[in-house]
Amino acid sequence: MVMDARSGQVIHAENADTRLHPASLTKMMTLYIAFEAVEHGELSMDTVVTVSRNAANEPPSKLGLKAGQKIKLRYLVRAAAVKSANDAATAIGEAISGSEAAFARRMNRTAKNLGMTRSTFKNAHGLTEEGHLSTAHDMTILGRHLIYDYSEYYGLFSRNATDAGVKTVYSHNKILQTYKGADGIKTGYTRAAGFNLVASAERGRERIIATVFGGASTPARNARVAELLDLGFRNNKNNVALSKPDKPAYEGKVDNPEVVVAKTADPSPDGLRGKTIRVVAAAVTRSLRPQHRPGSETPNVAPLVAEVKDDITSVLEEVQVADAAAAVAEAAAAEAAPVVATLADGAAPESSIKPVRRPQAVLLASAGGAEATAEALASAETQAPQPQEVVERVSTSGGRHWGINVGRYSSSYAAEKILLQTALMEVSTLDGSLRKVVNRKGGYDANFMGLTRETADLACRRLQARQVTCFMIGPS
């Protein structure tokens, strides 16, 4: 397959849609998803990955990782791109999706979104597995997307050597040194696949992508790719306008059957991309107040819906007003309770009667009848709660004065996005917390507030186990 990268126009094709073993060309998809995950804040290049036994046991080519070893994602990406390390590729997939099987499902979703209609992936590295197949056409499409969708990372594929953290690794792609203008991208070999290569070369404003499957040897494959690149440069049209491929919609992790994916407009400044909000169907959306005591004649108070807002101050003010209204109803019920008890059981012992602290509005209501009650309630809604009442509520609130920080980001939008992703990832401990973005000198802090110390500690430990940066924030 030969393609003009500027337009996506196919210049030459021969058996380009035949499904064959892609071998390590598979790592192009693994790395594409890694770049996508970093772009959308699922993890960062500095995320420390713990290598699993499964990843460490992958056969060569490999970086030589050990089970339990910790290594930054950036070094895994370099090893997969340059050395084509199988253990690094598997570790990348597991870091992103939790397991190689889940990552393979994401690979197939991404392939479909990219228009790779005849590819199915079973693993992250490309070692031969039944049903793990692709085509020269599909891999050329993927190569073009790597070039234009993640141009900031494309230079990885042109390196002859790179630091992979534990050692320096070297490229298998010798065409980088032998063909004028060649700058990537990926080789592949297994016994079942033969010698495969997707290569790209740029001369002036022209860029050609050529793909070969099933070469008989490395020299034969490289020679054939050089011929195809020459054919492309000879037959492509001059002065073709650059038309970059459309970037696929981001879907993130959707392997949980309880997760519903809803596509919405992207609030980013350019407005050109789409994003996805992942909503857990079983998530708790409101926090109900306790039921009134049996026998109370007081109407039910409407449940307090704790909406998660960015401004923690406004949320606390709303809660205080709602608590004041609830206190009015609570005091009215408490006033009626002794009367009911006396009618039913006779005079209660003096020690069993507790003094009831009632708001001024209720005292007025007891003296003035229904009209006074309505007037007092209206007054209670408009008056700000007394300072001592606020202290009383805070002191009995379970100590929800703690928070956690999940990173500092370059923009408010990026911080808000990671807060949403983290809330959906760890809904069991962060439900009911308040998301808050704080503008600091070095960027925007992404915080969850309104937690108890125990909940904050548990949330951090669970997030850190998922390789998410987290530290606790104490009461100010």
KEVO-478626 format. One line per 4 residues: number of its first residue (from 1); their letters; for each residue x, y, z of C-alpha. Coordinates in Angstrom, 2 decimals, decimal comma, padded with zeros to 5 digits. Layout:
N
NUM = a = X/Y/Z  ...
//
This chain:
476
1 = mvmd = 000,00/000,00/000,00  001,24/003,49/-000,89  -000,60/006,61/000,30  -000,15/010,36/-000,05
5 = arsg = -000,17/011,32/003,63  -001,27/014,89/002,92  -004,63/013,90/001,42  -005,05/010,24/002,34
9 = qvih = -005,21/009,40/-001,37  -004,17/005,81/-002,20  -001,48/005,82/-004,89  -000,86/002,07/-005,12
13 = aena = -002,43/-001,02/-003,54  -001,82/-004,74/-003,94  -003,67/-007,21/-001,69  -003,97/-004,28/000,70
17 = dtrl = -007,20/-005,56/002,30  -005,98/-009,12/002,92  -006,16/-009,95/006,63  -002,73/-011,04/007,87
21 = hpas = -000,73/-011,17/011,10  000,46/-007,61/011,87  003,19/-008,67/014,34  004,69/-005,64/016,13
25 = ltkm = 002,87/-003,17/013,90  000,26/-003,79/016,61  002,28/-001,51/018,90  001,30/001,43/016,72
29 = mtly = -002,24/001,00/018,08  -000,97/000,45/021,64  001,00/003,70/021,46  -001,87/005,60/019,77
33 = iafe = -004,12/004,73/022,72  -001,35/005,62/025,19  -001,04/009,09/023,62  -004,84/009,44/023,70
37 = aveh = -004,98/008,44/027,37  -002,31/010,98/028,29  -004,08/013,70/026,29  -007,34/013,12/028,19
41 = gels = -005,79/012,87/031,64  -006,25/009,15/032,28  -002,59/009,10/033,25  000,57/011,06/032,44
45 = mdtv = 003,98/010,28/031,01  005,28/010,51/034,58  002,78/007,98/035,93  004,68/005,20/037,69
49 = vtvs = 003,57/001,79/036,42  003,98/-001,38/038,46  004,98/-004,21/036,12  002,78/-007,31/036,40
53 = rnaa = 003,98/-010,89/036,24  002,09/-011,23/032,96  003,99/-008,32/031,39  007,35/-009,44/032,77
57 = nepp = 006,88/-012,94/031,29  006,36/-011,75/027,70  008,90/-013,27/025,26  011,48/-011,14/023,37
61 = sklg = 011,91/-008,62/022,04  011,72/-007,11/025,53  013,10/-004,47/027,84  013,81/-007,01/030,58
65 = lkag = 011,27/-005,81/033,14  010,74/-007,73/036,39  007,43/-008,46/038,13  006,77/-005,76/040,71
69 = qkik = 009,24/-003,34/039,14  008,13/000,29/039,01  008,86/002,37/035,93  007,50/005,60/034,44
73 = lryl = 005,14/005,38/031,50  007,45/007,51/029,32  010,13/004,80/029,42  007,63/002,08/028,52
77 = vraa = 006,47/004,17/025,55  010,05/004,70/024,36  010,86/000,99/024,67  007,72/-000,02/022,76
81 = avks = 008,25/002,55/019,99  012,00/002,12/019,45  012,94/-001,38/020,57  009,46/-002,88/020,03
85 = anda = 009,59/-004,35/023,54  006,74/-006,77/024,20  006,90/-006,51/027,99  006,70/-002,72/027,76
89 = atai = 003,67/-002,88/025,43  001,79/-005,21/027,77  002,61/-003,03/030,78  001,23/000,01/028,91
93 = geai = -002,02/-001,79/028,12  -002,49/-002,98/031,69  -001,72/000,47/033,11  -004,42/002,05/030,94
97 = sgse = -007,19/-000,56/031,06  -006,36/-002,76/034,04  -005,85/-005,94/032,04  -004,60/-006,95/028,62
101 = aafa = -008,04/-008,30/027,66  -009,74/-005,01/028,53  -007,07/-003,11/026,61  -007,63/-005,33/023,55
105 = rrmn = -011,32/-004,38/023,64  -010,33/-000,73/023,68  -007,95/-001,33/020,76  -010,83/-002,75/018,72
109 = rtak = -013,13/000,17/019,57  -010,40/002,62/018,58  -009,70/000,74/015,34  -013,36/000,98/014,40
113 = nlgm = -013,43/004,73/015,12  -010,32/005,21/012,96  -011,90/003,41/010,00  -009,73/000,29/010,31
117 = trst = -012,58/-001,97/009,22  -010,67/-005,24/008,83  -008,55/-005,27/012,00  -009,12/-007,24/015,19
121 = fkna = -006,72/-007,11/018,13  -006,22/-009,69/020,89  -003,13/-008,28/022,63  -001,02/-005,16/023,01
125 = hglt = 002,25/-006,45/021,52  001,41/-008,33/018,30  002,74/-011,80/019,06  000,83/-014,36/017,04
129 = eegh = -002,62/-015,16/018,42  -005,68/-016,61/016,71  -007,91/-013,82/015,41  -005,26/-011,12/015,88
133 = lsta = -005,25/-009,77/012,31  -004,96/-006,58/010,29  -004,29/-005,37/006,75  -001,79/-003,18/004,95
137 = hdmt = -004,59/-000,70/004,26  -005,64/-000,47/007,91  -002,08/-000,08/009,16  -001,45/002,71/006,66
141 = ilgr = -004,53/004,50/007,99  -003,24/004,08/011,54  000,22/005,36/010,55  -001,32/008,50/009,05
145 = hliy = -003,32/009,15/012,23  -000,21/008,77/014,37  001,61/011,31/012,22  -001,11/013,97/012,38
149 = dyse = -003,17/013,23/015,52  -000,13/013,06/017,82  002,59/014,90/015,94  004,18/015,89/019,27
153 = yygl = 005,02/012,22/019,88  005,74/011,15/016,32  009,45/011,93/016,70  009,76/008,83/018,91
157 = fsrn = 009,50/006,66/015,80  012,51/008,32/014,16  014,95/007,59/016,99  017,76/005,15/016,36
161 = atda = 018,39/004,89/020,12  016,73/006,17/023,29  016,93/006,04/027,07  014,32/003,58/028,35
165 = gvkt = 014,98/004,20/032,03  016,68/000,91/032,84  018,95/000,98/029,78  019,49/002,45/026,33
169 = vysh = 017,56/000,64/023,59  018,14/000,62/019,84  015,81/000,66/016,83  015,21/-002,24/014,43
173 = nkil = 014,16/000,17/011,66  017,25/000,43/009,46  015,40/002,19/006,65  015,71/005,34/008,75
177 = qtyk = 019,40/005,31/007,89  019,18/004,19/004,27  016,28/006,09/002,69  016,37/009,85/002,13
181 = gadg = 013,64/011,60/004,11  012,54/008,51/006,08  011,45/009,46/009,61  009,46/006,47/010,92
185 = iktg = 007,46/004,56/011,82  007,29/000,82/012,85  008,73/-002,59/012,00  007,30/-006,00/012,89
189 = ytra = 008,31/-009,65/012,66  006,98/-013,03/013,75  007,37/-016,39/012,06  003,67/-016,36/011,10
193 = agfn = 003,69/-012,76/009,87  007,04/-012,49/008,12  008,79/-009,13/007,96  006,38/-006,17/008,12
197 = lvas = 006,99/-002,43/007,94  005,03/000,79/007,88  007,36/003,59/006,75  006,93/007,29/006,17
201 = aerg = 009,22/009,72/004,35  009,02/013,46/003,84  010,66/015,44/001,10  009,92/019,14/001,00
205 = reri = 006,17/019,48/001,45  005,46/015,96/000,27  004,97/012,98/002,60  004,44/009,37/001,53
209 = iatv = 003,45/006,35/003,64  004,23/002,83/002,42  003,30/-000,48/004,06  004,54/-004,01/003,39
213 = fgga = 003,29/-007,24/004,97  005,01/-010,63/004,74  008,52/-009,75/003,58  010,93/-012,68/003,22
217 = stpa = 013,76/-010,96/005,13  014,72/-007,60/006,58  016,78/-006,55/003,50  014,06/-007,74/001,09
221 = rnar = 011,35/-005,92/003,04  013,38/-002,70/003,24  014,15/-002,80/-000,46  010,47/-003,26/-001,32
225 = vael = 009,43/-000,38/000,95  012,06/001,87/-000,67  010,61/000,99/-004,09  007,10/001,84/-002,91
229 = ldlg = 008,21/005,15/-001,41  009,93/006,04/-004,70  006,75/005,12/-006,56  004,77/007,39/-004,25
233 = frnn = 007,04/010,40/-004,71  007,01/009,91/-008,51  003,23/009,59/-008,83  001,78/011,85/-006,20
237 = knnv = 000,22/015,12/-007,25  002,05/018,39/-006,74  000,63/021,25/-004,67  -001,80/019,03/-002,77
241 = alsk = -003,32/020,87/000,19  -002,79/019,25/003,55  -006,03/017,69/004,77  -005,43/016,09/008,16
245 = pdkp = -007,58/013,10/009,09  -010,44/013,66/011,51  -009,49/012,70/015,03  -011,88/010,05/016,39
249 = ayeg = -014,20/010,82/019,29  -012,68/010,03/022,67  -014,47/007,15/024,42  -012,10/006,37/027,29
253 = kvdn = -012,77/003,32/029,44  -016,20/001,77/028,85  -015,58/-001,84/029,83  -017,83/-001,59/032,91
257 = pevv = -021,38/-002,62/031,84  -022,83/-000,15/034,36  -021,17/002,77/032,59  -023,14/004,73/030,03
261 = vakt = -021,21/006,84/027,52  -022,76/010,15/026,56  -021,14/012,30/023,87  -021,32/016,05/024,41
265 = adps = -019,90/019,20/022,90  -016,34/019,96/023,92  -016,08/023,13/026,01  -012,45/023,61/024,94
269 = pdgl = -011,63/026,97/023,39  -011,25/025,68/019,84  -014,55/023,79/019,96  -013,25/021,32/017,41
273 = rgkt = -013,08/018,12/019,40  -015,66/015,98/021,13  -015,42/014,58/024,60  -017,23/011,92/026,59
277 = irvv = -018,85/012,08/029,98  -019,01/008,66/031,64  -022,00/008,29/033,95  -022,28/005,32/036,30
281 = aaav = -025,90/004,17/036,22  -025,90/003,13/039,87  -024,30/006,32/041,19  -026,02/008,05/044,14
285 = trsl = -027,26/011,45/043,02  -028,66/012,88/046,27  -028,26/012,67/050,03  -031,51/012,23/051,99
289 = rpqh = -032,06/013,69/055,46  -033,06/011,30/058,29  -036,78/010,52/058,65  -038,78/012,24/061,43
293 = rpgs = -039,56/010,37/064,65  -042,69/008,14/064,56  -045,80/009,98/065,75  -044,67/013,39/064,57
297 = etpn = -047,36/015,48/062,91  -044,79/017,58/061,08  -044,93/017,27/057,27  -041,96/015,60/055,62
301 = vapl = -039,13/017,97/054,83  -038,00/017,86/051,19  -034,76/015,90/050,73  -031,62/017,97/050,57
305 = vaev = -030,01/017,45/047,18  -026,26/018,02/047,46  -025,26/019,32/044,07  -021,59/019,21/043,36
309 = kddi = -020,44/022,70/042,46  -017,13/024,33/041,94  -017,68/027,03/044,57  -017,55/025,35/047,97
313 = tsvl = -018,52/028,57/049,76  -021,86/028,87/047,96  -022,65/025,21/048,62  -022,00/025,59/052,36
317 = eevq = -024,28/028,67/052,46  -027,08/026,69/050,80  -026,67/023,84/053,28  -026,79/026,26/056,22
321 = vada = -030,07/027,81/054,98  -031,59/024,37/054,47  -030,45/023,32/057,95  -032,10/026,40/059,47
325 = aaav = -035,44/025,48/057,84  -035,05/021,90/058,99  -034,32/023,10/062,54  -037,64/025,01/062,56
329 = aeaa = -039,58/021,88/061,64  -037,55/019,75/064,08  -038,25/022,12/066,97  -041,98/022,20/066,20
333 = aaea = -042,05/018,41/066,30  -040,11/018,38/069,56  -042,59/020,80/071,14  -045,52/018,55/070,30
337 = apvv = -043,82/015,32/071,44  -044,18/015,80/075,26  -047,91/016,52/074,88  -048,47/013,32/072,91
341 = atla = -046,45/011,32/075,46  -048,45/012,74/078,36  -051,81/011,85/076,77  -050,68/008,32/076,04
345 = dgaa = -048,72/007,36/079,14  -049,52/009,88/081,85  -047,07/012,32/083,33  -043,52/011,53/082,35
349 = pess = -040,78/011,46/085,01  -039,07/014,80/085,38  -035,70/013,33/084,41  -037,05/012,14/081,06
353 = ikpv = -038,08/015,60/079,90  -035,18/017,31/078,13  -035,14/021,06/077,48  -035,59/021,86/073,82
357 = rrpq = -033,58/024,64/072,28  -036,01/026,30/069,88  -035,37/028,99/067,29  -036,95/032,36/067,92
361 = avll = -039,33/031,79/065,01  -040,90/028,77/066,76  -041,29/030,61/070,08  -043,18/033,35/068,28
365 = asag = -045,30/030,81/066,47  -046,37/029,09/069,71  -047,67/032,40/071,05  -049,34/033,79/067,94
369 = gaea = -051,17/030,94/066,20  -051,18/030,05/062,51  -050,60/033,57/061,20  -047,65/034,02/063,51
373 = taea = -046,34/030,62/062,42  -046,34/031,59/058,75  -044,75/034,95/059,53  -042,09/033,34/061,70
377 = lasa = -041,22/030,74/059,10  -040,85/033,43/056,45  -038,61/035,36/058,83  -036,48/032,28/059,47
381 = etqa = -035,93/031,78/055,73  -034,73/035,35/055,21  -032,53/035,68/058,30  -028,95/034,40/058,13
385 = pqpq = -028,28/031,58/060,64  -026,62/032,73/063,87  -022,87/032,08/064,11  -023,23/029,75/067,10
389 = evve = -025,67/027,58/065,15  -023,14/027,21/062,33  -020,46/026,10/064,78  -022,90/023,62/066,29
393 = rvst = -023,64/022,07/062,88  -019,97/021,82/061,92  -019,00/020,25/065,23  -021,53/017,45/064,69
397 = sggr = -021,04/016,97/060,97  -018,70/014,00/061,27  -015,53/016,02/060,72  -015,99/016,55/056,97
401 = hwgi = -013,27/019,20/056,88  -010,73/017,20/054,90  -010,03/016,98/051,22  -007,72/015,41/048,66
405 = nvgr = -005,67/016,85/045,81  -005,36/014,91/042,54  -002,85/017,10/040,79  -002,03/020,58/039,48
409 = ysss = -002,82/021,39/035,86  -002,03/024,11/033,38  -005,65/025,17/032,85  -008,91/025,26/034,77
413 = yaae = -010,49/023,13/032,05  -007,88/020,39/032,47  -008,35/020,39/036,25  -012,14/020,20/035,94
417 = kill = -011,83/017,33/033,48  -009,59/015,25/035,77  -011,95/015,90/038,69  -014,86/014,48/036,71
421 = qtal = -012,86/011,48/035,55  -011,61/010,78/039,08  -015,10/011,12/040,58  -016,44/008,54/038,15
425 = mevs = -013,45/006,28/038,75  -013,81/006,32/042,56  -017,54/006,96/043,07  -017,79/004,79/046,21
429 = tldg = -015,54/007,06/048,32  -015,96/010,43/046,58  -019,77/010,43/046,33  -021,08/013,56/048,05
433 = slrk = -017,74/015,35/048,00  -017,31/018,79/046,46  -015,16/019,30/043,36  -013,12/022,49/043,53
437 = vvnr = -010,52/024,02/041,19  -008,11/026,38/042,99  -005,99/028,85/041,02  -002,44/028,68/042,36
441 = kggy = 000,74/030,41/041,24  001,98/027,29/039,47  -001,35/026,24/037,93  -004,80/024,98/038,88
445 = danf = -005,20/022,52/041,76  -007,87/019,82/041,36  -009,36/019,18/044,82  -012,17/017,16/046,35
449 = mglt = -013,44/018,79/049,57  -015,97/017,97/052,30  -014,54/014,56/053,31  -013,85/013,01/056,68
453 = reta = -010,22/012,22/057,46  -010,91/008,49/057,14  -012,68/008,87/053,79  -009,95/011,15/052,43
457 = dlac = -007,27/008,65/053,47  -009,20/005,73/051,93  -009,86/007,64/048,69  -006,16/008,54/048,32
461 = rrlq = -005,01/004,99/048,95  -007,48/003,62/046,39  -006,51/006,24/043,79  -002,79/005,68/044,35
465 = arqv = -003,39/001,97/043,76  -004,78/003,02/040,36  -001,59/005,03/039,70  -003,41/008,35/040,26
469 = tcfm = -001,45/011,08/042,06  -003,22/011,99/045,33  -002,47/013,60/048,71  -004,70/014,65/051,63
473 = igps = -005,64/018,24/052,47  -006,18/018,95/056,18  -008,60/021,45/057,74  -007,51/025,02/057,10
//
